[in-house]
Amino acid sequence: MGLPVSLVLIAVGAILAFAVNQSDPNPPVDVDVVGWILMVVGLVGGLLSLMLWDRLGPGALGWHRGGYAGPPAGDPGYAPRRRTVVEEEEAPPPPGPPGPPPP
């Protein structure tokens, strides 16, 4: 049971326990008790989900999410990485407005 299912169980249990009123004085099923049971089950499921989150997360099966570090060293299936360096030269200043020639 995941965290969203636990939250839904808690919400449905709270609606049944606090918002639904029975008019029959001796009902076959007490809706308040069903609501409280659903809230407790949702709370226990949510706590278990949070406790097991790290153990059963992406690192549990041996793979980790991380940045790309390049191909493995010494693996013949990959070509070596190339590095491209681009050096830009400064552009000459634009020609200014025509004026008197220098003396």
Biopython code that builds the backbone (N, CA, C, O; Angstrom):
import numpy as np
from Bio.PDB.StructureBuilder import StructureBuilder

atoms = [
    (1, "MET", "N", (0.871, -1.168, 0.000)),
    (1, "MET", "CA", (0.000, 0.000, 0.000)),
    (1, "MET", "C", (0.909, 1.218, 0.000)),
    (1, "MET", "O", (1.844, 1.308, 0.796)),
    (2, "GLY", "N", (0.632, 2.143, -0.886)),
    (2, "GLY", "CA", (1.440, 3.337, -0.985)),
    (2, "GLY", "C", (0.858, 4.485, -0.185)),
    (2, "GLY", "O", (-0.193, 4.373, 0.446)),
    (3, "LEU", "N", (1.571, 5.576, -0.234)),
    (3, "LEU", "CA", (1.144, 6.756, 0.501)),
    (3, "LEU", "C", (-0.173, 7.337, -0.025)),
    (3, "LEU", "O", (-1.011, 7.732, 0.786)),
    (4, "PRO", "N", (-0.397, 7.409, -1.350)),
    (4, "PRO", "CA", (-1.689, 7.927, -1.815)),
    (4, "PRO", "C", (-2.875, 7.074, -1.372)),
    (4, "PRO", "O", (-3.930, 7.610, -1.033)),
    (5, "VAL", "N", (-2.710, 5.757, -1.373)),
    (5, "VAL", "CA", (-3.802, 4.875, -0.938)),
    (5, "VAL", "C", (-4.075, 5.086, 0.551)),
    (5, "VAL", "O", (-5.227, 5.067, 0.983)),
    (6, "SER", "N", (-3.028, 5.285, 1.322)),
    (6, "SER", "CA", (-3.210, 5.543, 2.754)),
    (6, "SER", "C", (-3.980, 6.836, 2.988)),
    (6, "SER", "O", (-4.860, 6.897, 3.847)),
    (7, "LEU", "N", (-3.644, 7.868, 2.221)),
    (7, "LEU", "CA", (-4.358, 9.140, 2.372)),
    (7, "LEU", "C", (-5.831, 9.011, 1.980)),
    (7, "LEU", "O", (-6.696, 9.622, 2.607)),
    (8, "VAL", "N", (-6.114, 8.225, 0.954)),
    (8, "VAL", "CA", (-7.507, 8.009, 0.547)),
    (8, "VAL", "C", (-8.257, 7.256, 1.643)),
    (8, "VAL", "O", (-9.396, 7.597, 1.960)),
    (9, "LEU", "N", (-7.626, 6.234, 2.223)),
    (9, "LEU", "CA", (-8.281, 5.485, 3.305)),
    (9, "LEU", "C", (-8.562, 6.383, 4.508)),
    (9, "LEU", "O", (-9.626, 6.290, 5.119)),
    (10, "ILE", "N", (-7.618, 7.242, 4.845)),
    (10, "ILE", "CA", (-7.838, 8.152, 5.972)),
    (10, "ILE", "C", (-8.987, 9.109, 5.657)),
    (10, "ILE", "O", (-9.821, 9.376, 6.522)),
    (11, "ALA", "N", (-9.040, 9.626, 4.432)),
    (11, "ALA", "CA", (-10.107, 10.563, 4.058)),
    (11, "ALA", "C", (-11.475, 9.883, 4.083)),
    (11, "ALA", "O", (-12.434, 10.438, 4.619)),
    (12, "VAL", "N", (-11.570, 8.694, 3.509)),
    (12, "VAL", "CA", (-12.858, 7.977, 3.496)),
    (12, "VAL", "C", (-13.268, 7.608, 4.920)),
    (12, "VAL", "O", (-14.441, 7.716, 5.278)),
    (13, "GLY", "N", (-12.307, 7.174, 5.730)),
    (13, "GLY", "CA", (-12.619, 6.841, 7.117)),
    (13, "GLY", "C", (-13.103, 8.052, 7.903)),
    (13, "GLY", "O", (-14.026, 7.941, 8.709)),
    (14, "ALA", "N", (-12.480, 9.217, 7.670)),
    (14, "ALA", "CA", (-12.920, 10.419, 8.374)),
    (14, "ALA", "C", (-14.316, 10.835, 7.936)),
    (14, "ALA", "O", (-15.114, 11.288, 8.757)),
    (15, "ILE", "N", (-14.618, 10.688, 6.655)),
    (15, "ILE", "CA", (-15.974, 11.018, 6.176)),
    (15, "ILE", "C", (-16.999, 10.092, 6.827)),
    (15, "ILE", "O", (-18.049, 10.547, 7.282)),
    (16, "LEU", "N", (-16.697, 8.795, 6.873)),
    (16, "LEU", "CA", (-17.640, 7.849, 7.477)),
    (16, "LEU", "C", (-17.780, 8.071, 8.983)),
    (16, "LEU", "O", (-18.873, 7.931, 9.532)),
    (17, "ALA", "N", (-16.683, 8.415, 9.650)),
    (17, "ALA", "CA", (-16.738, 8.555, 11.111)),
    (17, "ALA", "C", (-17.380, 9.861, 11.549)),
    (17, "ALA", "O", (-18.085, 9.895, 12.558)),
    (18, "PHE", "N", (-17.147, 10.943, 10.802)),
    (18, "PHE", "CA", (-17.584, 12.246, 11.281)),
    (18, "PHE", "C", (-18.740, 12.866, 10.505)),
    (18, "PHE", "O", (-19.468, 13.693, 11.054)),
    (19, "ALA", "N", (-18.927, 12.489, 9.248)),
    (19, "ALA", "CA", (-19.921, 13.186, 8.427)),
    (19, "ALA", "C", (-21.190, 12.388, 8.164)),
    (19, "ALA", "O", (-22.218, 12.971, 7.820)),
    (20, "VAL", "N", (-21.143, 11.085, 8.317)),
    (20, "VAL", "CA", (-22.315, 10.258, 8.025)),
    (20, "VAL", "C", (-23.039, 9.955, 9.331)),
    (20, "VAL", "O", (-22.440, 9.477, 10.294)),
    (21, "ASN", "N", (-24.331, 10.240, 9.345)),
    (21, "ASN", "CA", (-25.160, 9.963, 10.520)),
    (21, "ASN", "C", (-26.158, 8.856, 10.193)),
    (21, "ASN", "O", (-26.750, 8.846, 9.115)),
    (22, "GLN", "N", (-26.339, 7.933, 11.122)),
    (22, "GLN", "CA", (-27.310, 6.863, 10.941)),
    (22, "GLN", "C", (-28.562, 7.194, 11.739)),
    (22, "GLN", "O", (-28.487, 7.643, 12.883)),
    (23, "SER", "N", (-29.715, 6.964, 11.119)),
    (23, "SER", "CA", (-30.973, 7.221, 11.833)),
    (23, "SER", "C", (-31.489, 5.964, 12.539)),
    (23, "SER", "O", (-32.302, 6.066, 13.457)),
    (24, "ASP", "N", (-31.031, 4.792, 12.125)),
    (24, "ASP", "CA", (-31.465, 3.542, 12.758)),
    (24, "ASP", "C", (-30.751, 3.386, 14.107)),
    (24, "ASP", "O", (-29.522, 3.442, 14.153)),
    (25, "PRO", "N", (-31.482, 3.194, 15.187)),
    (25, "PRO", "CA", (-30.826, 3.093, 16.497)),
    (25, "PRO", "C", (-30.015, 1.811, 16.681)),
    (25, "PRO", "O", (-29.090, 1.780, 17.494)),
    (26, "ASN", "N", (-30.345, 0.764, 15.946)),
    (26, "ASN", "CA", (-29.623, -0.495, 16.085)),
    (26, "ASN", "C", (-29.204, -0.978, 14.690)),
    (26, "ASN", "O", (-29.777, -1.943, 14.184)),
    (27, "PRO", "N", (-28.204, -0.321, 14.052)),
    (27, "PRO", "CA", (-27.847, -0.684, 12.674)),
    (27, "PRO", "C", (-27.058, -1.994, 12.632)),
    (27, "PRO", "O", (-26.391, -2.353, 13.602)),
    (28, "PRO", "N", (-27.137, -2.712, 11.494)),
    (28, "PRO", "CA", (-26.371, -3.960, 11.377)),
    (28, "PRO", "C", (-24.858, -3.681, 11.289)),
    (28, "PRO", "O", (-24.048, -4.486, 11.748)),
    (29, "VAL", "N", (-24.491, -2.542, 10.699)),
    (29, "VAL", "CA", (-23.082, -2.157, 10.598)),
    (29, "VAL", "C", (-22.959, -0.733, 11.115)),
    (29, "VAL", "O", (-23.647, 0.168, 10.634)),
    (30, "ASP", "N", (-22.097, -0.531, 12.080)),
    (30, "ASP", "CA", (-21.901, 0.802, 12.635)),
    (30, "ASP", "C", (-20.909, 1.558, 11.743)),
    (30, "ASP", "O", (-19.730, 1.209, 11.682)),
    (31, "VAL", "N", (-21.393, 2.585, 11.059)),
    (31, "VAL", "CA", (-20.580, 3.324, 10.098)),
    (31, "VAL", "C", (-19.448, 4.069, 10.808)),
    (31, "VAL", "O", (-18.371, 4.237, 10.235)),
    (32, "ASP", "N", (-19.670, 4.514, 12.037)),
    (32, "ASP", "CA", (-18.619, 5.209, 12.783)),
    (32, "ASP", "C", (-17.422, 4.293, 13.040)),
    (32, "ASP", "O", (-16.268, 4.701, 12.909)),
    (33, "VAL", "N", (-17.721, 3.055, 13.407)),
    (33, "VAL", "CA", (-16.640, 2.101, 13.681)),
    (33, "VAL", "C", (-15.882, 1.778, 12.392)),
    (33, "VAL", "O", (-14.655, 1.681, 12.405)),
    (34, "VAL", "N", (-16.600, 1.611, 11.286)),
    (34, "VAL", "CA", (-15.945, 1.352, 10.002)),
    (34, "VAL", "C", (-15.038, 2.530, 9.634)),
    (34, "VAL", "O", (-13.932, 2.325, 9.134)),
    (35, "GLY", "N", (-15.493, 3.747, 9.875)),
    (35, "GLY", "CA", (-14.670, 4.920, 9.589)),
    (35, "GLY", "C", (-13.409, 4.954, 10.420)),
    (35, "GLY", "O", (-12.332, 5.250, 9.902)),
    (36, "TRP", "N", (-13.525, 4.653, 11.705)),
    (36, "TRP", "CA", (-12.339, 4.653, 12.567)),
    (36, "TRP", "C", (-11.362, 3.548, 12.162)),
    (36, "TRP", "O", (-10.148, 3.743, 12.202)),
    (37, "ILE", "N", (-11.897, 2.391, 11.775)),
    (37, "ILE", "CA", (-11.023, 1.290, 11.335)),
    (37, "ILE", "C", (-10.267, 1.697, 10.062)),
    (37, "ILE", "O", (-9.067, 1.449, 9.944)),
    (38, "LEU", "N", (-10.969, 2.319, 9.118)),
    (38, "LEU", "CA", (-10.302, 2.764, 7.892)),
    (38, "LEU", "C", (-9.236, 3.814, 8.189)),
    (38, "LEU", "O", (-8.169, 3.797, 7.575)),
    (39, "MET", "N", (-9.505, 4.715, 9.110)),
    (39, "MET", "CA", (-8.503, 5.730, 9.451)),
    (39, "MET", "C", (-7.265, 5.095, 10.084)),
    (39, "MET", "O", (-6.142, 5.497, 9.781)),
    (40, "VAL", "N", (-7.463, 4.106, 10.962)),
    (40, "VAL", "CA", (-6.319, 3.449, 11.595)),
    (40, "VAL", "C", (-5.512, 2.661, 10.565)),
    (40, "VAL", "O", (-4.282, 2.711, 10.571)),
    (41, "VAL", "N", (-6.199, 1.934, 9.680)),
    (41, "VAL", "CA", (-5.490, 1.177, 8.643)),
    (41, "VAL", "C", (-4.729, 2.133, 7.717)),
    (41, "VAL", "O", (-3.593, 1.844, 7.340)),
    (42, "GLY", "N", (-5.328, 3.250, 7.352)),
    (42, "GLY", "CA", (-4.638, 4.228, 6.521)),
    (42, "GLY", "C", (-3.432, 4.825, 7.214)),
    (42, "GLY", "O", (-2.398, 5.039, 6.581)),
    (43, "LEU", "N", (-3.545, 5.100, 8.504)),
    (43, "LEU", "CA", (-2.421, 5.650, 9.258)),
    (43, "LEU", "C", (-1.276, 4.647, 9.352)),
    (43, "LEU", "O", (-0.118, 5.013, 9.153)),
    (44, "VAL", "N", (-1.584, 3.392, 9.651)),
    (44, "VAL", "CA", (-0.548, 2.367, 9.732)),
    (44, "VAL", "C", (0.106, 2.162, 8.365)),
    (44, "VAL", "O", (1.328, 2.043, 8.277)),
    (45, "GLY", "N", (-0.693, 2.120, 7.304)),
    (45, "GLY", "CA", (-0.128, 1.963, 5.962)),
    (45, "GLY", "C", (0.747, 3.139, 5.562)),
    (45, "GLY", "O", (1.782, 2.957, 4.922)),
    (46, "GLY", "N", (0.333, 4.343, 5.936)),
    (46, "GLY", "CA", (1.149, 5.518, 5.619)),
    (46, "GLY", "C", (2.470, 5.511, 6.363)),
    (46, "GLY", "O", (3.507, 5.849, 5.793)),
    (47, "LEU", "N", (2.441, 5.125, 7.641)),
    (47, "LEU", "CA", (3.685, 5.049, 8.405)),
    (47, "LEU", "C", (4.618, 3.974, 7.868)),
    (47, "LEU", "O", (5.829, 4.185, 7.799)),
    (48, "LEU", "N", (4.069, 2.825, 7.488)),
    (48, "LEU", "CA", (4.905, 1.773, 6.901)),
    (48, "LEU", "C", (5.492, 2.214, 5.566)),
    (48, "LEU", "O", (6.644, 1.905, 5.262)),
    (49, "SER", "N", (4.710, 2.930, 4.771)),
    (49, "SER", "CA", (5.220, 3.414, 3.494)),
    (49, "SER", "C", (6.372, 4.384, 3.697)),
    (49, "SER", "O", (7.363, 4.335, 2.969)),
    (50, "LEU", "N", (6.245, 5.264, 4.680)),
    (50, "LEU", "CA", (7.323, 6.219, 4.934)),
    (50, "LEU", "C", (8.564, 5.534, 5.503)),
    (50, "LEU", "O", (9.687, 5.936, 5.198)),
    (51, "MET", "N", (8.371, 4.494, 6.333)),
    (51, "MET", "CA", (9.520, 3.781, 6.898)),
    (51, "MET", "C", (10.265, 2.988, 5.833)),
    (51, "MET", "O", (11.494, 2.922, 5.862)),
    (52, "LEU", "N", (9.543, 2.385, 4.898)),
    (52, "LEU", "CA", (10.173, 1.544, 3.872)),
    (52, "LEU", "C", (10.526, 2.315, 2.607)),
    (52, "LEU", "O", (11.017, 1.718, 1.649)),
    (53, "TRP", "N", (10.291, 3.619, 2.577)),
    (53, "TRP", "CA", (10.510, 4.414, 1.369)),
    (53, "TRP", "C", (11.957, 4.324, 0.911)),
    (53, "TRP", "O", (12.209, 4.095, -0.272)),
    (54, "ASP", "N", (12.910, 4.496, 1.811)),
    (54, "ASP", "CA", (14.317, 4.495, 1.452)),
    (54, "ASP", "C", (14.800, 3.089, 1.112)),
    (54, "ASP", "O", (15.617, 2.915, 0.208)),
    (55, "ARG", "N", (14.300, 2.087, 1.828)),
    (55, "ARG", "CA", (14.751, 0.718, 1.593)),
    (55, "ARG", "C", (14.258, 0.168, 0.266)),
    (55, "ARG", "O", (14.962, -0.602, -0.386)),
    (56, "LEU", "N", (13.062, 0.553, -0.137)),
    (56, "LEU", "CA", (12.496, 0.015, -1.371)),
    (56, "LEU", "C", (12.495, 1.051, -2.487)),
    (56, "LEU", "O", (11.766, 0.897, -3.467)),
    (57, "GLY", "N", (13.286, 2.090, -2.357)),
    (57, "GLY", "CA", (13.342, 3.146, -3.361)),
    (57, "GLY", "C", (14.258, 2.767, -4.501)),
    (57, "GLY", "O", (14.560, 1.589, -4.687)),
    (58, "PRO", "N", (14.706, 3.748, -5.271)),
    (58, "PRO", "CA", (15.537, 3.469, -6.444)),
    (58, "PRO", "C", (16.849, 2.770, -6.113)),
    (58, "PRO", "O", (17.363, 2.046, -6.966)),
    (59, "GLY", "N", (17.418, 2.943, -4.923)),
    (59, "GLY", "CA", (18.688, 2.322, -4.596)),
    (59, "GLY", "C", (18.567, 0.882, -4.138)),
    (59, "GLY", "O", (19.586, 0.213, -3.969)),
    (60, "ALA", "N", (17.356, 0.380, -3.931)),
    (60, "ALA", "CA", (17.187, -0.963, -3.385)),
    (60, "ALA", "C", (17.620, -2.042, -4.362)),
    (60, "ALA", "O", (18.094, -3.094, -3.933)),
    (61, "LEU", "N", (17.477, -1.821, -5.636)),
    (61, "LEU", "CA", (17.817, -2.832, -6.624)),
    (61, "LEU", "C", (19.225, -2.669, -7.172)),
    (61, "LEU", "O", (19.612, -3.382, -8.097)),
    (62, "GLY", "N", (19.993, -1.747, -6.618)),
    (62, "GLY", "CA", (21.378, -1.590, -7.032)),
    (62, "GLY", "C", (21.618, -0.478, -8.018)),
    (62, "GLY", "O", (22.774, -0.164, -8.302)),
    (63, "TRP", "N", (20.593, 0.127, -8.548)),
    (63, "TRP", "CA", (20.803, 1.247, -9.476)),
    (63, "TRP", "C", (20.446, 2.532, -8.778)),
    (63, "TRP", "O", (19.502, 2.599, -7.991)),
    (64, "HIS", "N", (21.215, 3.543, -9.081)),
    (64, "HIS", "CA", (21.035, 4.835, -8.432)),
    (64, "HIS", "C", (20.844, 5.893, -9.500)),
    (64, "HIS", "O", (21.433, 5.823, -10.579)),
    (65, "ARG", "N", (20.028, 6.856, -9.189)),
    (65, "ARG", "CA", (19.862, 7.985, -10.090)),
    (65, "ARG", "C", (20.962, 8.975, -9.787)),
    (65, "ARG", "O", (21.168, 9.351, -8.633)),
    (66, "GLY", "N", (21.643, 9.384, -10.782)),
    (66, "GLY", "CA", (22.714, 10.343, -10.579)),
    (66, "GLY", "C", (23.045, 11.013, -11.894)),
    (66, "GLY", "O", (22.440, 10.733, -12.929)),
    (67, "GLY", "N", (23.990, 11.877, -11.832)),
    (67, "GLY", "CA", (24.409, 12.569, -13.042)),
    (67, "GLY", "C", (25.178, 11.635, -13.960)),
    (67, "GLY", "O", (25.640, 10.578, -13.530)),
    (68, "TYR", "N", (25.313, 12.012, -15.189)),
    (68, "TYR", "CA", (26.029, 11.213, -16.168)),
    (68, "TYR", "C", (27.510, 11.493, -16.024)),
    (68, "TYR", "O", (27.941, 12.638, -16.157)),
    (69, "ALA", "N", (28.287, 10.475, -15.757)),
    (69, "ALA", "CA", (29.712, 10.641, -15.527)),
    (69, "ALA", "C", (30.535, 10.223, -16.729)),
    (69, "ALA", "O", (31.762, 10.165, -16.642)),
    (70, "GLY", "N", (29.898, 9.933, -17.836)),
    (70, "GLY", "CA", (30.644, 9.513, -19.018)),
    (70, "GLY", "C", (30.710, 8.001, -19.095)),
    (70, "GLY", "O", (30.206, 7.302, -18.216)),
    (71, "PRO", "N", (31.332, 7.503, -20.145)),
    (71, "PRO", "CA", (31.415, 6.047, -20.305)),
    (71, "PRO", "C", (32.363, 5.446, -19.270)),
    (71, "PRO", "O", (33.252, 6.130, -18.761)),
    (72, "PRO", "N", (32.170, 4.184, -18.967)),
    (72, "PRO", "CA", (33.062, 3.528, -18.017)),
    (72, "PRO", "C", (34.483, 3.461, -18.578)),
    (72, "PRO", "O", (34.677, 3.285, -19.781)),
    (73, "ALA", "N", (35.451, 3.599, -17.716)),
    (73, "ALA", "CA", (36.848, 3.577, -18.151)),
    (73, "ALA", "C", (37.235, 2.169, -18.591)),
    (73, "ALA", "O", (36.888, 1.187, -17.935)),
    (74, "GLY", "N", (37.949, 2.081, -19.696)),
    (74, "GLY", "CA", (38.444, 0.796, -20.163)),
    (74, "GLY", "C", (37.411, -0.053, -20.873)),
    (74, "GLY", "O", (37.709, -1.200, -21.207)),
    (75, "ASP", "N", (36.236, 0.439, -21.115)),
    (75, "ASP", "CA", (35.215, -0.336, -21.815)),
    (75, "ASP", "C", (35.406, -0.140, -23.317)),
    (75, "ASP", "O", (35.260, 0.982, -23.802)),
    (76, "PRO", "N", (35.725, -1.188, -24.065)),
    (76, "PRO", "CA", (35.996, -1.009, -25.499)),
    (76, "PRO", "C", (34.750, -0.676, -26.317)),
    (76, "PRO", "O", (34.873, -0.332, -27.492)),
    (77, "GLY", "N", (33.575, -0.765, -25.740)),
    (77, "GLY", "CA", (32.364, -0.500, -26.497)),
    (77, "GLY", "C", (32.073, 0.980, -26.685)),
    (77, "GLY", "O", (31.183, 1.347, -27.452)),
    (78, "TYR", "N", (32.806, 1.819, -26.003)),
    (78, "TYR", "CA", (32.565, 3.251, -26.090)),
    (78, "TYR", "C", (33.764, 3.946, -26.726)),
    (78, "TYR", "O", (34.917, 3.615, -26.448)),
    (79, "ALA", "N", (33.469, 4.904, -27.574)),
    (79, "ALA", "CA", (34.539, 5.720, -28.149)),
    (79, "ALA", "C", (34.977, 6.746, -27.115)),
    (79, "ALA", "O", (34.178, 7.145, -26.267)),
    (80, "PRO", "N", (36.237, 7.183, -27.171)),
    (80, "PRO", "CA", (36.661, 8.204, -26.208)),
    (80, "PRO", "C", (35.919, 9.512, -26.447)),
    (80, "PRO", "O", (35.542, 9.834, -27.574)),
    (81, "ARG", "N", (35.722, 10.240, -25.391)),
    (81, "ARG", "CA", (35.014, 11.515, -25.501)),
    (81, "ARG", "C", (35.917, 12.538, -26.166)),
    (81, "ARG", "O", (37.125, 12.574, -25.932)),
    (82, "ARG", "N", (35.303, 13.369, -27.001)),
    (82, "ARG", "CA", (36.043, 14.440, -27.654)),
    (82, "ARG", "C", (35.711, 15.748, -26.980)),
    (82, "ARG", "O", (34.606, 15.947, -26.473)),
    (83, "ARG", "N", (36.676, 16.629, -26.983)),
    (83, "ARG", "CA", (36.476, 17.946, -26.405)),
    (83, "ARG", "C", (36.682, 18.971, -27.503)),
    (83, "ARG", "O", (37.679, 18.929, -28.225)),
    (84, "THR", "N", (35.749, 19.880, -27.626)),
    (84, "THR", "CA", (35.831, 20.939, -28.624)),
    (84, "THR", "C", (35.951, 22.268, -27.907)),
    (84, "THR", "O", (35.130, 22.613, -27.057)),
    (85, "VAL", "N", (36.993, 23.008, -28.267)),
    (85, "VAL", "CA", (37.210, 24.318, -27.676)),
    (85, "VAL", "C", (37.041, 25.353, -28.778)),
    (85, "VAL", "O", (37.677, 25.256, -29.828)),
    (86, "VAL", "N", (36.202, 26.325, -28.546)),
    (86, "VAL", "CA", (35.966, 27.379, -29.522)),
    (86, "VAL", "C", (36.464, 28.686, -28.926)),
    (86, "VAL", "O", (35.993, 29.129, -27.878)),
    (87, "GLU", "N", (37.423, 29.293, -29.611)),
    (87, "GLU", "CA", (37.925, 30.587, -29.174)),
    (87, "GLU", "C", (37.372, 31.641, -30.107)),
    (87, "GLU", "O", (37.518, 31.548, -31.325)),
    (88, "GLU", "N", (36.752, 32.615, -29.543)),
    (88, "GLU", "CA", (36.169, 33.668, -30.358)),
    (88, "GLU", "C", (37.068, 34.892, -30.308)),
    (88, "GLU", "O", (37.598, 35.253, -29.258)),
    (89, "GLU", "N", (37.228, 35.523, -31.468)),
    (89, "GLU", "CA", (38.008, 36.751, -31.536)),
    (89, "GLU", "C", (37.070, 37.934, -31.391)),
    (89, "GLU", "O", (35.888, 37.874, -31.732)),
    (90, "GLU", "N", (37.644, 39.020, -30.870)),
    (90, "GLU", "CA", (36.820, 40.215, -30.743)),
    (90, "GLU", "C", (36.591, 40.812, -32.122)),
    (90, "GLU", "O", (37.502, 40.871, -32.948)),
    (91, "ALA", "N", (35.380, 41.246, -32.352)),
    (91, "ALA", "CA", (35.049, 41.859, -33.640)),
    (91, "ALA", "C", (35.614, 43.273, -33.674)),
    (91, "ALA", "O", (35.657, 43.950, -32.647)),
    (92, "PRO", "N", (36.052, 43.727, -34.864)),
    (92, "PRO", "CA", (36.550, 45.106, -34.945)),
    (92, "PRO", "C", (35.406, 46.075, -34.683)),
    (92, "PRO", "O", (34.250, 45.763, -34.970)),
    (93, "PRO", "N", (35.724, 47.258, -34.136)),
    (93, "PRO", "CA", (34.656, 48.201, -33.861)),
    (93, "PRO", "C", (33.981, 48.636, -35.143)),
    (93, "PRO", "O", (34.629, 48.708, -36.187)),
    (94, "PRO", "N", (32.711, 48.925, -35.089)),
    (94, "PRO", "CA", (32.013, 49.355, -36.305)),
    (94, "PRO", "C", (32.542, 50.716, -36.750)),
    (94, "PRO", "O", (32.993, 51.511, -35.925)),
    (95, "PRO", "N", (32.486, 50.978, -38.040)),
    (95, "PRO", "CA", (32.985, 52.277, -38.510)),
    (95, "PRO", "C", (32.116, 53.394, -37.944)),
    (95, "PRO", "O", (30.889, 53.304, -37.893)),
    (96, "GLY", "N", (32.805, 54.449, -37.521)),
    (96, "GLY", "CA", (32.092, 55.571, -36.925)),
    (96, "GLY", "C", (31.536, 56.494, -38.002)),
    (96, "GLY", "O", (31.745, 56.264, -39.193)),
    (97, "PRO", "N", (30.850, 57.505, -37.591)),
    (97, "PRO", "CA", (30.300, 58.443, -38.580)),
    (97, "PRO", "C", (31.438, 59.234, -39.250)),
    (97, "PRO", "O", (32.461, 59.524, -38.629)),
    (98, "PRO", "N", (31.235, 59.568, -40.504)),
    (98, "PRO", "CA", (32.315, 60.321, -41.173)),
    (98, "PRO", "C", (32.497, 61.687, -40.533)),
    (98, "PRO", "O", (31.519, 62.363, -40.212)),
    (99, "GLY", "N", (33.685, 62.074, -40.356)),
    (99, "GLY", "CA", (33.977, 63.361, -39.736)),
    (99, "GLY", "C", (35.197, 63.987, -40.402)),
    (99, "GLY", "O", (35.660, 63.493, -41.430)),
    (100, "PRO", "N", (35.711, 65.041, -39.841)),
    (100, "PRO", "CA", (36.896, 65.663, -40.464)),
    (100, "PRO", "C", (38.088, 64.744, -40.329)),
    (100, "PRO", "O", (38.193, 64.019, -39.340)),
    (101, "PRO", "N", (38.982, 64.753, -41.288)),
    (101, "PRO", "CA", (40.166, 63.880, -41.208)),
    (101, "PRO", "C", (41.087, 64.343, -40.083)),
    (101, "PRO", "O", (41.110, 65.529, -39.755)),
    (102, "PRO", "N", (41.820, 63.453, -39.509)),
    (102, "PRO", "CA", (42.713, 63.843, -38.429)),
    (102, "PRO", "C", (43.843, 64.730, -38.958)),
    (102, "PRO", "O", (44.284, 64.528, -40.089)),
    (103, "PRO", "N", (44.326, 65.705, -38.180)),
    (103, "PRO", "CA", (45.388, 66.629, -38.655)),
    (103, "PRO", "C", (46.738, 66.013, -38.762)),
    (103, "PRO", "O", (47.694, 66.686, -39.146)),
]
sb = StructureBuilder()
sb.init_structure("model")
sb.init_model(0)
sb.init_chain("A")
sb.init_seg("    ")
for serial, (resi, resn, name, xyz) in enumerate(atoms, 1):
    if name == "N":
        sb.init_residue(resn, " ", resi, " ")
    sb.init_atom(name, np.array(xyz, "f"), 0.0, 1.0, " ", f" {name:<3s}", serial, name[0])
structure = sb.get_structure()
